[in-house]
C-alpha cells in the first residue's frame, strides 16, 4: 500500500465489486473495441451486478420477505418523501417489501427515467419475518441501454452506486462503537500487570506499549481485525467506520507496523488474497485476464477458480501471447482494480496471543471473551480478581511450556486420526526425557519445599511431558508391548506430576505385570501402591482387591487388617429383558414397558415408576442434580476470593485450584463450617440458601451447574428427600476431593415426595460390571444413610 503524509494510504482504488457480472472476452477472441458483457438473460445491453440492501422494512410491518421471493424494482415517483424512490415489490402479490437505499436511488432513478438504464433483480436470498427492519441483501442487475456508454463510464457509475449503498455507520454510531470497542480492548491491556511484563521480550513490550498509545480509531480498527477470521482483509470491505476514518486508522496501524500490506509476490499470499473474493469476483477477474472462458467457469468451484492461475494448461496457453505469467497478471489486475489487502503483523499476533494466554492461562481463549461478556452473551460469577505471583519463574519456563503444549496438540491430532505410529514417533523426545530423568528433575518442587502452589504446577513443561507419557502408555498397551508400558509407568510414578493419576498408574502397572505372567511382582507392586498417599477412592479399592486375590497362601499367609473394611456387594434388582438389537460399539436398546425401544437407563426409570415398584419419580443424570445442589449450597465457598492467585481473570467458571487438593486445604475452615451448618439445618433453611443462590447467580457460567436444564423446584424436592444429613456428607466428599469423586456417581436419582425419601441407582446392562469407583460411591452413600442399589438387566 502506498503511503504518504504520516502513514495515510493512497485513495482512488476501485473495488472488485464493480466487476460483478462482467464477462469480458479475451482480446484474441474478438476484434470489437468495446467489451461484450453477458447478462443473466442475454439482453442486448451491457449488464453489471450491484449489491445493495433492501431497506424500509420496519415501515412495512404487514409484509413478509422470504428466501426465494421473486421481486421487482419500480419507480415510485409520487413518493412525497423522496422523488427518486425505488420500491421493491413481490412479483406475484405486488406487496411492497421495502426500498432501495435513498442514496443509491438518487444515482439510478434519473437514468432510469431517461431510459439509459433498466433494472432487474435476483430472487431474495434470505428473509425472516421476525427481523422486520433489518436490511436484507438485494442484488440488482443494472443494464446499460444504448451504445453511448463507455466501459470507463459504466465502471465509474457502478462504483459510485456501490459506495452509496455501503452500510457505513453514521458519525454518531461510529463514535459510540469506537468508544465501546476501545473500552473492551483496554480491559485486556490493563489485565497485563508488572509480573506479566517481565515475561515479554523487548519486541513484545514495544508492541504492547504501541497498542496502549494508539488513538481510539486505530485501536478500534486493530481490535476488530484481531477478532475476525483472516489472515488478509480487503480495506474496501472494512465498514466499521466511514471511509475517511478507515483510511486514517489503517494508515496509523501501518505506520506502527501493527499491520502489513499484501504484496502478492508469493503463491501462498496471492492465494489467500484470492480467497477473500466472492465467486462472482473470481470469475470476473479470471475472465478479465483471459485465463478461462465463460463455458469453463460454469463448471468450477471456488477452490478450482483459485487454482486457475497455476494450472499448467492455463499457463502454457497464456505465455503464448503475454509477457507476464498468469499469477503476475492476476496480481497486476488486483492491484489496479481492488483496494489494498492488509493483515495483522506476526509480531502483533504473537504479542496478543501471549497476553491472552497470561490472562486466560489457556491457548483456546481469546479477546472475544471480553466482547461476549460485555454483550451479556456469557455471564461469569462475581468475585474479586487476585492474580498473585507469576505462574512462570522466567520467560524461558514460559516458552518451554508453550512449545510442548503446541507439540502435544500435534500428537492429539494424530491420535484423533487414528495414526498411532506417527503419534508415537512424535512422542520420542518426551519418552527420551522421561527415561533420562529430565522430566523428574525439571518438575516443580512441592509447595512445602518452595515450589509453586500445587494447582499452578501443571503450567510447566514437565506436566505436559507427563501427560504425553500417559498417552504413550496407552499406545504401548494397545500394541500389547507391556514391557515398554511398564518402564514408562515407573518413570511417570517417579515424577511429581499428576498426583491424581497415580492410582491409575499403579493399577495399570499391576495389570501389565499379570499380562507378563509375573503375579508375585504384581502383588508386591500393589502392596507398594497402598503406601502412596495419593492412591484414593476406587483406585485404592481396586488395588486392595488385587492384593486379596493374588495374596493367597502360599504367597501370603496373613489376611490384611483392612480386608474387613472393603465394601460389601450392593443390593441388586434384576430383571430379564431381551435387547432389540445388538451392535458392537453401541449401547443396547430394549423394549420399554410402554412398548417403545429405549436405553437401559430409561427402562430402569420406567420400572421404578410403576406403582408396584414404589412409584418413584427420577432422572438419569449421573450425579448432575447432586453436583448442582453442592454448587448452590457452596457457591460462596467455591468463589471465595481471599485465596491468593486462584482468580487471575474475571472470566473463570471455577477457581484455578478446583479439582486439586489445594481447594480443600486453603478453605478447610469454611468447608467444615458449611458442612456442619448444613447437617443441622432444617429443610427450609436449605431452601432459603438455594433460592438465594439461584436468584443472585442464575446464568453465571459455572462447571458445577447447568442452568438451562436445572429446575429449582425439582432441586428443592430432591434436597428435601435426601435430607440435610445426606447432603452434608456428599458435599464434604466433593469439597475435600472433587477430582477423586467426580466420576462413578450412580446413574439414576429417584425420589418420593410423599414418603420424603430418595434412592440412587446404578444401572447395568447384560455385559456391564461395576467399576471400583462406582463401588466406592455406593459404599460411601450407604454409610451416609442413603438408599443405593444396582439395577441389572439380564438377557
C-alpha positions in Angstrom: 0.0 0.0 0.0 1.5 3.3 -1.0 1.8 5.7 1.9 2.2 9.5 2.2 1.6 12.1 4.8 2.2 10.3 8.1 1.1 6.8 7.1 -2.1 7.6 5.2 -2.8 5.3 2.3 -3.4 6.3 -1.3 -7.0 6.7 -2.3 -8.7 6.0 -5.6 -8.7 2.2 -5.6 -11.8 0.7 -7.2 -13.3 -2.3 -5.5 -13.8 -5.6 -7.3 -17.5 -5.1 -6.6 -17.7 -3.1 -9.9 -16.8 -6.3 -11.9 -19.7 -8.3 -10.6 -21.5 -9.8 -13.6 -18.7 -8.8 -16.1 -17.8 -11.5 -18.7 -15.0 -9.9 -20.6 -14.0 -11.8 -23.8 -10.2 -12.1 -24.2 -8.7 -9.8 -26.9 -7.7 -12.8 -29.1 -11.3 -13.9 -29.4 -12.8 -10.6 -30.8 -11.8 -7.5 -32.6 -14.5 -5.3 -31.1 -13.2 -2.3 -29.4 -15.8 -2.5 -26.6 -16.1 -5.4 -24.3 -19.2 -7.6 -24.6 -20.9 -8.2 -21.2 -23.1 -11.2 -20.6 -26.3 -10.5 -18.8 -28.4 -13.1 -16.9 -30.9 -13.3 -19.7 -28.8 -12.5 -22.7 -30.1 -8.9 -23.4 -28.6 -6.6 -26.0 -27.4 -4.1 -23.4 -24.4 -4.5 -21.2 -25.1 -5.5 -17.6 -23.4 -5.4 -14.3 -24.4 -6.5 -10.9 -24.8 -4.2 -7.9 -25.1 -5.5 -4.4 -27.1 -3.2 -2.2 -29.7 -3.6 0.6 -33.5 -3.8 1.0 -34.3 -1.0 3.5 -37.5 0.4 5.0 -38.9 -3.0 6.1 -39.8 -1.6 9.5 -42.4 0.5 7.8 -43.9 -2.5 6.1 -45.0 -4.5 9.1 -47.7 -6.4 7.3 -45.4 -7.9 4.6 -43.1 -10.9 4.7 -39.9 -11.2 2.7 -38.8 -14.8 2.3 -36.0 -16.7 0.7 -36.6 -17.3 -3.0 -39.1 -14.5 -3.4 -39.1 -13.0 -6.9 -39.1 -9.3 -6.7 -39.2 -6.3 -9.0 -37.8 -2.8 -8.6 -40.1 0.0 -9.6 -40.0 3.8 -9.6 -42.3 5.4 -7.1 -42.5 9.0 -8.5 -45.4 10.0 -6.3 -43.4 9.3 -3.0 -43.9 12.5 -1.0 -40.6 12.0 1.0 -38.3 11.0 -1.9 -38.8 11.9 -5.5 -36.2 9.3 -6.5 -37.7 6.5 -4.6 -37.3 2.9 -5.9 -39.6 0.4 -4.3 -39.2 -3.3 -4.2 -42.3 -5.4 -4.7 -43.2 -9.1 -4.8 -43.9 -10.2 -8.3 -46.9 -12.3 -7.5 -48.6 -10.4 -4.7 -47.5 -6.9 -5.7 -46.8 -6.3 -2.0 -44.3 -3.6 -1.3 -41.4 -5.1 0.7 -39.2 -2.1 1.1 -37.0 0.2 -0.9 -33.6 0.6 -2.5 -31.4 2.9 -0.2 -32.1 6.6 -0.9 -28.6 7.5 -1.8 -28.4 4.6 -4.4 -31.8 5.6 -5.8 -30.7 9.2 -6.2 -28.0 7.9 -8.6 -30.1 5.4 -10.5 -33.5 7.0 -10.8 -32.7 9.9 -13.1 -31.0 7.5 -15.6 -34.0 5.1 -15.4 -36.3 8.0 -16.1 -34.2 8.9 -19.2 -34.2 5.3 -20.4 -30.5 5.0 -20.1 -30.7 2.1 -17.6 -33.0 -0.8 -16.8 -33.1 -2.8 -13.5 -33.8 -6.4 -12.8 -33.3 -8.4 -9.6 -32.2 -11.8 -8.4 -34.6 -13.7 -6.1 -34.1 -12.7 -2.4 -31.5 -14.9 -0.7 -33.0 -14.7 2.8 -35.9 -13.3 4.7 -37.1 -13.5 8.3 -40.4 -12.0 9.4 -39.0 -12.0 13.0 -36.4 -9.4 11.9 -38.5 -6.7 10.4 -36.5 -3.6 9.8 -33.2 -5.4 9.4 -31.6 -4.7 5.9 -31.6 -7.7 3.6 -29.2 -8.2 0.7 -30.6 -7.1 -2.6 -28.8 -7.8 -5.9 -29.7 -5.6 -8.8 -28.9 -6.3 -12.5 -28.1 -2.9 -13.9 -28.4 -3.0 -17.7 -26.8 -0.1 -19.6 -29.0 0.7 -22.6 -27.6 2.1 -25.9 -24.1 2.4 -27.3 -23.3 5.8 -25.7 -21.8 4.1 -22.6 -18.1 3.6 -22.5 -16.6 1.0 -20.2 -15.0 3.7 -18.1 -18.3 5.5 -17.7 -20.1 2.3 -16.7 -17.4 1.5 -14.1 -17.5 5.0 -12.7 -21.3 4.9 -12.3 -21.3 1.4 -10.7 -18.5 2.4 -8.3 -20.5 5.5 -7.3 -23.7 3.4 -6.8 -21.8 0.8 -4.9 -20.3 3.2 -2.4 -23.7 4.9 -2.0 -25.1 1.7 -0.7 -22.4 0.7 1.8 -23.8 0.5 5.3 -21.3 2.7 6.9 -22.4 3.7 10.4 -23.4 7.3 11.0 -20.8 9.6 12.6 -22.6 9.3 15.9 -22.9 5.5 15.7 -19.2 5.2 14.7 -18.1 7.2 17.8 -20.2 5.1 20.1 -18.9 1.9 18.6 -15.3 3.1 18.7 -15.5 4.1 22.4 -17.1 0.8 23.3 -14.6 -1.3 21.4 -11.7 0.7 22.9 -13.1 0.3 26.4 -13.2 -3.5 25.9 -9.8 -3.7 24.3 -8.2 -1.6 27.1 -9.6 -4.1 29.6 -7.3 -6.7 28.0 -4.3 -4.4 28.0 -5.0 -3.4 31.7 -5.1 -7.0 32.7 -1.3 -7.3 32.0 0.5 -6.5 35.2 4.2 -6.0 36.1 4.7 -9.7 36.6 3.3 -10.4 33.2 5.5 -7.8 31.6 8.6 -9.5 32.8 7.7 -12.5 30.7 7.6 -10.4 27.5 10.7 -9.7 25.4 11.6 -6.2 24.3 9.8 -6.6 21.0 6.6 -7.8 22.6 6.8 -5.0 25.2 7.2 -2.5 22.4 4.1 -3.9 20.7 2.2 -3.8 24.0 3.1 -0.1 24.6 2.3 0.8 21.0 -1.2 -0.7 21.4 -1.7 1.2 24.6 -0.8 4.5 22.9 -3.0 4.1 19.8 -5.6 6.7 19.0 -9.1 5.4 19.6 -10.0 4.9 15.9 -6.8 2.9 15.2 -7.2 0.9 18.4 -10.8 0.0 17.5 -9.8 -1.0 14.0 -7.0 -3.3 15.3 -9.4 -4.9 17.8 -12.0 -5.5 15.1 -9.4 -7.1 12.8 -7.9 -9.3 15.5 -11.3 -10.8 16.3 -12.1 -11.5 12.6 -11.0 -14.6 10.6 -8.1 -13.6 8.4 -5.4 -13.5 7.7 -6.0 -11.0 4.9 -8.6 -8.3 4.8 -9.7 -6.1 2.0 -9.6 -2.5 3.1 -12.6 -1.5 0.9 -14.7 -4.1 2.8 -14.0 -2.7 6.2 -17.2 -0.9 7.2 -16.7 -0.4 10.9 -16.4 3.3 10.3 -16.6 5.7 7.4 -14.0 5.7 4.6 -12.0 8.6 5.9 -11.7 7.1 9.4 -10.9 3.7 7.9 -8.2 5.2 5.8 -6.7 7.1 8.7 -6.9 4.1 11.1 -5.3 1.7 8.6 -2.6 4.3 7.9 -1.7 4.6 11.6 -1.6 0.8 12.0 0.7 0.5 9.0 3.0 3.3 10.3 3.2 1.5 13.7 4.0 -1.9 12.0 0.9 -3.4 13.7 -0.4 -4.4 10.2 1.3 -5.0 6.9 0.2 -4.7 3.3 0.0 -7.7 0.9 2.4 -7.7 -1.9 1.1 -10.9 -3.5 4.6 -11.8 -4.6 4.5 -15.4 -3.4 1.9 -18.0 -4.3 0.6 -18.6 -0.8 -0.1 -15.0 -0.2 -1.7 -14.4 -3.6 -3.9 -17.5 -3.0 -5.0 -16.1 0.4 -5.9 -12.7 -1.3 -7.9 -14.5 -3.9 -9.8 -16.4 -1.2 -11.2 -13.2 0.1 -13.0 -12.6 -3.2 -16.5 -13.9 -3.9 -17.1 -16.5 -6.6 -18.6 -13.8 -8.9 -15.5 -11.6 -8.3 -13.1 -14.5 -9.0 -15.0 -15.3 -12.3 -14.9 -11.7 -13.4 -11.2 -11.5 -12.6 -10.2 -14.7 -14.5 -12.2 -13.6 -17.5 -10.7 -10.2 -17.4 -7.1 -11.5 -17.6 -8.0 -14.1 -20.2 -7.3 -17.3 -18.2 -10.6 -19.1 -18.8 -13.7 -19.0 -21.0 -17.2 -18.4 -19.8 -18.0 -22.1 -20.5 -15.2 -23.3 -18.2 -16.3 -21.0 -15.4 -19.7 -22.6 -15.0 -18.2 -25.9 -14.0 -15.8 -24.6 -11.4 -16.0 -24.5 -7.6 -14.3 -21.6 -5.7 -11.2 -23.7 -4.9 -10.9 -24.6 -8.6 -11.2 -20.9 -9.5 -8.4 -20.0 -7.1 -6.2 -22.7 -8.7 -6.6 -21.4 -12.2 -3.6 -19.1 -12.3 -1.3 -22.0 -11.5 -2.8 -24.6 -13.8 -0.3 -25.9 -16.4 -2.8 -25.7 -19.2 -3.8 -22.1 -18.5 -0.1 -21.1 -18.0 1.0 -22.7 -21.3 -1.8 -21.1 -23.3 -1.2 -17.7 -21.6 2.5 -17.5 -22.2 2.0 -17.7 -26.0 0.7 -14.2 -26.2 1.7 -12.5 -22.9 5.0 -11.4 -21.4 3.7 -11.7 -17.8 2.8 -15.1 -16.3 -0.8 -15.8 -15.2 -0.2 -15.2 -11.5 1.7 -11.9 -12.2 -1.2 -10.8 -14.5 -3.7 -11.6 -11.7 -1.7 -9.6 -9.2 -1.4 -6.6 -11.5 -5.1 -6.7 -12.1 -5.9 -6.9 -8.4 -3.6 -4.0 -7.6 -5.2 -1.9 -10.3 -8.8 -2.7 -9.7 -9.2 -3.6 -6.0 -8.4 -1.9 -2.7 -5.3 -2.9 -0.8 -5.2 -6.0 1.4 -3.8 -5.9 5.0 -3.2 -8.4 7.8 -2.0 -8.1 11.4 1.7 -8.4 11.6 3.3 -11.5 13.0 4.8 -9.5 15.9 1.4 -8.1 16.9 -0.2 -11.6 16.7 2.5 -13.2 18.8 2.2 -10.4 21.4 -1.6 -10.6 21.5 -1.6 -14.4 21.9 0.9 -14.2 24.6 -1.1 -11.6 26.5 -4.2 -13.6 26.1 -2.5 -16.7 27.5 -1.2 -14.8 30.5 -4.7 -13.7 31.2 -6.7 -16.9 30.5 -4.0 -19.5 31.1 -5.2 -21.4 28.0 -4.5 -21.0 24.3 -8.1 -21.7 23.2 -9.5 -18.5 24.9 -9.1 -15.1 23.3 -10.2 -11.4 23.3 -13.7 -12.5 22.2 -14.5 -13.5 25.8 -14.4 -9.8 26.7 -16.8 -9.0 23.9 -19.2 -11.8 24.7 -19.2 -10.9 28.4 -19.7 -7.2 27.6 -22.7 -8.1 25.4 -24.1 -10.2 28.1 -23.9 -13.3 26.0 -21.8 -15.0 28.6 -22.0 -14.2 32.3 -19.3 -15.1 34.8 -19.5 -15.4 38.6 -18.8 -12.3 40.6 -15.5 -12.3 42.6 -12.5 -10.1 43.0 -9.5 -10.8 40.8 -6.4 -11.6 42.9 -3.7 -12.8 40.5 -0.9 -13.3 43.0 2.6 -14.1 41.8 3.5 -15.0 38.2 2.9 -18.6 37.2 6.2 -18.8 35.5 9.6 -18.0 37.2 11.1 -16.9 33.9 10.4 -16.3 30.2 12.4 -19.5 29.4 9.9 -21.6 31.5 7.0 -20.0 29.7 8.5 -20.6 26.2 9.3 -24.3 27.1 5.7 -24.7 28.3 4.3 -23.1 25.2 6.5 -25.2 22.9 5.5 -28.5 24.4 1.8 -27.6 24.5 1.7 -27.0 20.8 3.7 -30.2 20.3 1.1 -32.0 22.3 -1.7 -30.6 20.1 0.0 -32.2 17.0 0.1 -35.5 18.9 -3.5 -35.2 19.8 -4.4 -34.5 16.2 -2.7 -37.7 15.0 -4.4 -39.7 17.8 -7.8 -38.4 16.6 -7.0 -39.5 13.1 -6.1 -43.0 14.5 -2.5 -42.8 13.4 -0.9 -44.3 16.5 2.5 -45.0 14.9 3.1 -41.4 13.8 1.8 -40.2 17.2 4.3 -42.4 18.9 7.1 -41.1 16.7 6.2 -37.5 17.7 6.4 -38.6 21.4 10.0 -39.8 21.2 11.6 -36.6 22.6 9.2 -36.9 25.6 10.0 -40.6 26.1 13.7 -39.9 26.0 13.3 -37.1 28.6 11.3 -39.4 30.9 13.9 -42.2 30.5 16.8 -39.8 31.3 15.1 -38.4 34.3 14.9 -34.9 32.8 11.2 -34.6 33.4 11.6 -35.7 37.0 14.3 -33.2 37.6 12.5 -30.3 35.9 9.1 -30.8 37.6 8.2 -28.0 40.0 9.1 -28.6 43.6 6.2 -29.3 46.1 4.9 -26.1 47.7 6.2 -27.1 51.1 9.7 -27.1 49.6 9.4 -23.7 48.0 7.7 -24.7 44.7 4.5 -23.0 43.3 1.1 -23.9 44.6 0.0 -27.3 43.5 -2.7 -26.1 41.2 -0.2 -23.9 39.3 2.4 -26.7 38.9 0.5 -28.0 36.0 1.6 -24.9 34.0 5.0 -26.5 33.4 6.7 -28.3 30.6 7.2 -31.3 32.9 3.5 -31.8 33.4 2.8 -31.7 29.7 5.5 -34.2 29.1 3.9 -36.4 31.7 0.6 -36.1 30.0 2.1 -37.2 26.7 3.8 -40.1 28.5 0.4 -41.2 29.9 -0.9 -41.4 26.3 2.2 -43.3 25.2 1.4 -45.9 27.9 -2.0 -46.5 26.4 -0.5 -46.9 22.9 2.1 -49.5 24.2 -0.7 -51.4 26.0 -2.8 -51.3 22.8 0.1 -52.9 21.0 0.5 -55.4 23.8 4.0 -54.1 24.4 3.7 -54.4 28.2 7.4 -54.2 29.0 7.7 -50.8 27.4 4.4 -49.7 29.0 5.7 -50.7 32.5 9.1 -49.0 32.0 7.2 -45.8 31.2 4.8 -46.2 34.1 7.6 -46.5 36.5 9.2 -43.3 35.1 5.9 -41.5 35.4 5.5 -42.6 39.0 9.0 -41.2 39.7 7.8 -37.7 38.8 5.8 -35.3 40.9 3.3 -34.7 38.2 -0.4 -35.6 38.0 -0.8 -36.9 41.5 -4.4 -37.7 40.7 -3.3 -40.2 38.1 -1.0 -42.1 40.4 -3.7 -44.6 41.5 -4.4 -45.4 37.8 -0.7 -45.7 37.0 -0.2 -48.2 39.9 -3.2 -50.2 38.7 -2.0 -50.4 35.1 1.4 -51.4 36.3 0.0 -54.3 38.3 -2.3 -55.4 35.4 0.5 -55.4 32.9 2.7 -57.4 35.2 0.0 -60.1 35.2 -0.1 -60.0 31.4 3.6 -60.7 31.6 2.9 -63.7 33.8 4.5 -62.1 36.9 1.9 -62.4 39.6 4.3 -62.2 42.5 5.8 -58.9 41.2 2.3 -57.6 40.6 1.4 -58.4 44.2 4.4 -56.7 45.6 3.7 -53.6 43.4 0.1 -53.5 44.6 1.3 -53.6 48.2 3.7 -50.8 47.5 0.9 -48.8 45.9 -1.1 -48.7 49.2 1.8 -46.8 50.8 1.2 -44.0 48.2 -0.9 -41.3 49.9 -2.3 -40.2 46.5 -4.0 -43.6 45.8 -7.6 -43.0 46.8 -11.2 -43.8 46.2 -11.9 -46.5 43.6 -8.2 -46.9 42.7 -7.5 -47.9 46.3 -10.3 -50.4 46.5 -9.2 -52.0 43.2 -5.6 -52.4 44.4 -6.8 -53.8 47.7 -8.9 -56.4 45.9 -6.0 -57.3 43.7 -3.9 -57.9 46.8 -6.6 -60.2 48.3 -6.8 -62.1 45.0 -3.1 -62.5 44.5 -2.1 -62.7 48.2 -3.5 -66.1 49.0 -1.3 -68.9 50.5 1.5 -69.7 49.9 2.3 -66.2 48.7 0.8 -64.6 51.8 -0.4 -66.4 54.9 -2.0 -63.5 56.8 -5.1 -61.6 55.7 -4.5 -57.8 55.7 -6.0 -55.9 58.6 -8.0 -53.6 56.2 -9.7 -56.6 54.5 -12.8 -56.4 56.6 -13.4 -52.7 55.6 -13.8 -53.4 51.9 -17.3 -52.5 50.5 -19.8 -55.3 50.6 -21.7 -56.3 47.5 -24.6 -53.8 47.0 -28.2 -54.9 46.9 -29.4 -55.6 43.4 -32.6 -55.6 41.4 -32.5 -58.0 38.5 -34.9 -58.2 35.6 -34.8 -60.2 32.3 -35.3 -58.3 29.1 -34.2 -59.2 25.6 -32.3 -56.5 23.7 -34.0 -55.3 20.5 -30.7 -55.2 18.7 -27.0 -55.8 19.4 -24.3 -53.7 17.8 -20.7 -53.8 18.7 -19.6 -50.4 20.0 -23.2 -49.2 20.6 -25.4 -49.3 23.6 -28.1 -52.0 23.6 -31.7 -50.9 23.1 -34.5 -52.7 24.9 -38.3 -52.8 24.6 -39.5 -50.5 27.3 -42.6 -51.1 29.4 -44.5 -48.7 27.1 -43.6 -51.0 24.1 -41.2 -48.5 22.6 -37.4 -49.0 22.2 -35.4 -47.4 24.9 -32.0 -47.3 26.6 -31.3 -49.5 29.7 -31.5 -46.3 31.9 -34.9 -45.3 30.6 -36.1 -48.9 31.1 -35.0 -48.7 34.7 -36.8 -45.3 35.2 -40.0 -46.9 33.8 -39.6 -49.9 36.1 -39.1 -47.8 39.2 -42.0 -45.5 38.2 -44.5 -48.4 38.3 -46.8 -48.3 41.4 -45.9 -51.9 42.3 -42.2 -50.9 42.4 -42.6 -47.8 44.5 -43.9 -45.2 42.0 -40.6 -43.3 42.1 -40.0 -40.1 40.2 -36.5 -39.8 38.9 -33.9 -38.6 36.4 -30.9 -40.1 34.6 -28.2 -37.6 35.2 -25.2 -39.5 36.6 -24.9 -37.2 39.6 -25.8 -33.9 37.9 -28.5 -32.9 40.4 -26.3 -33.8 43.3 -23.4 -31.7 41.9 -25.9 -28.8 41.3 -27.0 -29.0 45.0 -23.4 -28.9 46.1 -22.6 -25.9 43.9 -25.6 -23.9 45.1 -25.0 -24.6 48.8 -21.2 -24.0 48.5 -21.3 -21.1 45.9 -19.7 -18.5 48.2 -17.1 -21.1 49.4 -16.2 -22.1 45.8 -15.8 -18.4 44.8 -14.2 -17.3 48.0 -11.7 -14.7 46.5 -9.4 -14.3 49.5 -7.4 -17.3 48.4 -4.5 -15.7 46.6 -3.9 -16.5 43.0 -6.9 -18.7 42.2 -8.8 -15.9 40.4 -6.5 -14.4 37.8 -9.1 -13.0 35.5 -12.8 -12.2 35.6 -13.5 -14.9 33.0 -13.3 -18.1 35.2 -16.1 -20.5 35.8 -14.2 -22.1 38.7 -11.1 -21.2 40.8 -7.8 -22.5 39.5 -7.4 -24.8 42.5 -10.6 -26.6 41.7 -10.0 -30.3 41.3 -6.8 -30.2 43.3 -6.0 -30.9 46.9 -5.3 -27.2 47.5 -9.0 -26.4 47.1 -9.9 -28.1 50.4 -6.6 -27.2 52.2 -7.0 -23.5 51.6 -10.7 -23.4 52.6 -10.7 -26.1 55.3 -12.4 -23.9 57.9 -15.0 -22.6 55.5 -15.8 -26.0 54.2 -16.1 -27.8 57.6 -18.2 -24.9 58.9 -20.6 -25.1 56.0 -20.8 -28.9 56.2 -21.7 -28.6 60.0 -24.3 -25.9 59.3 -26.0 -28.0 56.6 -26.0 -31.1 58.8 -28.1 -29.3 61.5 -30.1 -27.2 59.1 -33.9 -27.6 58.5 -35.1 -28.2 55.0 -36.5 -24.7 54.9 -33.0 -23.3 55.7 -31.6 -25.3 52.8 -34.4 -24.0 50.5 -33.5 -20.4 51.5 -29.8 -20.8 50.7 -30.7 -22.5 47.4 -33.2 -19.8 46.4 -30.8 -17.0 47.3 -28.0 -18.6 45.1 -30.5 -19.1 42.3 -31.7 -15.5 42.3 -28.3 -13.9 42.6 -26.2 -16.2 40.3 -28.6 -17.6 37.8 -27.0 -17.9 34.4 -23.4 -17.4 35.6 -21.0 -19.8 33.9 -20.0 -22.4 36.4 -18.8 -26.0 35.9 -21.0 -27.3 38.7 -24.4 -26.5 37.4 -26.2 -26.3 34.0 -28.7 -23.5 34.4 -30.5 -24.5 31.2 -31.5 -27.9 32.5 -31.7 -27.2 36.2 -35.1 -26.8 37.8 -35.2 -25.1 41.2 -38.4 -26.7 42.2 -37.1 -30.2 41.3 -33.8 -29.5 43.1 -35.7 -28.4 46.3 -37.8 -31.6 46.2 -34.6 -33.7 45.8 -32.9 -31.8 48.7 -35.9 -32.5 51.0 -35.8 -36.2 50.1 -32.1 -36.6 50.5 -32.2 -34.7 53.8 -29.7 -32.4 55.4 -27.6 -35.2 56.8 -27.2 -37.0 53.5 -26.5 -33.7 51.6 -23.8 -32.7 54.1 -21.9 -35.9 53.7 -22.0 -35.7 49.9 -20.9 -32.1 49.9 -18.0 -32.7 52.2 -16.9 -35.6 50.0 -17.0 -33.4 46.9 -15.3 -30.5 48.6 -12.4 -32.5 50.0 -11.5 -34.4 46.8 -13.7 -33.3 43.9 -11.3 -34.8 41.3 -11.2 -38.2 43.1 -15.0 -38.3 43.5 -16.1 -36.6 40.2 -16.7 -39.9 38.4 -18.7 -43.1 39.3 -21.8 -41.5 40.8 -24.9 -43.7 40.3 -26.8 -43.2 37.1 -30.3 -42.5 38.5 -31.6 -40.3 41.2 -35.1 -41.3 42.4 -37.3 -39.6 44.9 -40.7 -40.0 46.6 -42.1 -36.6 47.9 -44.9 -38.5 49.7 -42.6 -40.5 51.9 -39.8 -37.9 51.8 -37.2 -40.5 50.6 -34.6 -40.8 47.9 -32.7 -43.6 46.3 -29.7 -43.7 43.9 -29.4 -46.4 41.4 -26.5 -47.7 39.3 -27.9 -49.3 36.1 -26.1 -52.1 34.3 -26.8 -53.9 31.1 -26.3 -57.7 30.4 -22.5 -57.5 30.0 -21.7 -54.5 32.2 -19.9 -54.7 35.6 -19.5 -52.2 38.4 -16.2 -50.3 38.4 -14.4 -49.9 41.7 -15.1 -46.2 41.6 -18.8 -46.9 41.4 -18.4 -49.4 44.3 -16.7 -46.7 46.3 -19.6 -44.3 45.7 -22.1 -46.9 46.7 -20.3 -47.7 49.9 -20.0 -44.0 50.8 -23.6 -43.2 50.1 -24.7 -46.2 52.1 -22.6 -45.0 55.0 -24.5 -41.7 54.9 -27.8 -43.5 55.3 -28.8 -43.0 51.6 -30.6 -45.9 49.8 -28.5 -47.3 46.9 -28.9 -50.3 44.7 -27.9 -51.8 41.4 -30.5 -52.3 38.7 -29.3 -55.2 36.5 -30.9 -56.1 33.2 -30.1 -59.7 32.1 -30.9 -61.3 28.7 
